[in-house]
Amino acid sequence: MQRIITAAMKHYIHVVFGLTEAGKQPGILYNTLVLVGPQGYIGSYRKVHLTLEENFILAAGRPLASF
């Protein structure tokens, strides 16, 4: 993630990308969207509404957040 943040700052752009994020408890994974920009890390969002297949692997995030 740090390489993407550095590139966004260098080129003065915003980048939105997804990743699988490990939770604080072992075995908990989230489908996470991250927003970075020229000023660095802006925020992230953990997917709330998972598909049937995702429910077997991922945990749902908390209700909607705004940046």
C-alpha positions in Angstrom: 0.0 0.0 0.0 2.9 2.4 0.8 4.1 2.1 -2.8 0.7 3.2 -4.2 0.5 6.1 -1.7 4.0 7.2 -2.7 3.1 7.1 -6.4 -0.1 9.0 -5.9 1.7 11.7 -4.0 4.5 11.9 -6.6 2.1 12.1 -9.6 -0.5 14.2 -7.8 -3.3 11.7 -8.5 -6.0 9.9 -6.6 -6.1 6.1 -6.7 -8.9 3.8 -5.6 -8.0 0.1 -5.2 -9.3 -3.0 -3.5 -7.6 -5.5 -1.3 -8.3 -8.3 1.1 -7.6 -6.9 4.6 -6.8 -9.0 7.7 -8.9 -8.1 10.7 -7.5 -7.7 14.3 -8.8 -11.2 15.2 -7.1 -14.2 13.5 -9.0 -15.6 10.5 -11.1 -12.5 10.0 -10.8 -11.1 6.4 -12.6 -8.1 4.8 -13.1 -7.0 1.2 -11.7 -3.4 1.5 -11.6 -0.4 -0.8 -8.9 2.1 -0.2 -8.7 5.7 -1.4 -5.3 7.5 -1.5 -4.3 10.9 -3.1 -1.7 13.6 -3.3 -1.9 14.1 0.4 -1.5 10.4 1.2 -4.0 8.0 2.7 -7.6 9.3 2.7 -9.7 6.5 3.9 -11.0 3.0 3.5 -14.3 1.1 3.3 -15.1 -2.5 4.2 -17.8 -4.0 2.0 -21.0 -4.5 4.0 -23.3 -6.5 1.6 -21.4 -9.7 0.7 -22.5 -12.2 -1.9 -23.4 -15.7 -0.9 -20.0 -17.0 -1.8 -18.1 -14.2 0.0 -20.0 -15.0 3.2 -18.0 -18.2 3.5 -14.6 -16.4 3.4 -15.1 -12.7 4.4 -16.7 -10.8 7.2 -19.0 -7.9 6.6 -17.8 -4.4 7.4 -19.8 -1.8 9.4 -22.6 0.3 7.8 -21.7 3.0 5.2 -19.0 5.6 5.9 -18.3 8.8 4.1 -14.9 10.3 3.1 
